């Protein structure tokens, strides 16, 4: 991984991810926000008690995915997603997400927002 890609991952940004459909096995690409807190990469979403996100079900079924950087630095990076469900682990991460998004509804985020950690080979190093 070169320095420019590493620097891009150091910043929160809008990315695409491609997951494998849990039911269909088809590749699914979506736009989503990447967060970097203390060298750890996370993807979350706004609270939605009405339904589970398709991308989250896909990561639960198959944690291999591709991160597509599409800003000044462009790259397709193989990654592994780890779904975070433990409330004690979720709370400090959602507190940071809430600050980044200027939100105050941490309780709703804890209960109804998806959260995964991304592992990308060679990052951080």
C-alpha angles and dihedrals in degrees: 000000000000127000095255093055091046090051090050091053090050088067128069109241148149110277139164123240128197117209132176114250112254093218104023103034088223122135113257122195123195139169114245142154122263119208126197115200117174093336095311120116120221139177121201140158141210118280115275116168092179099073147003115248116251092224090055092051088049093053091047090053096040118011094194111103142150124245113210115202108202106171127086087316114050123195143141108227126188110230143170122228124213115197110223113214104151107107092214090056095040098052100067091044093049090048087060093044090050091053091048091050096038091240129149100188098095092146091058091045091052092050103037113019125094118235131186134168116222124217116198119183111252095018123140101015 
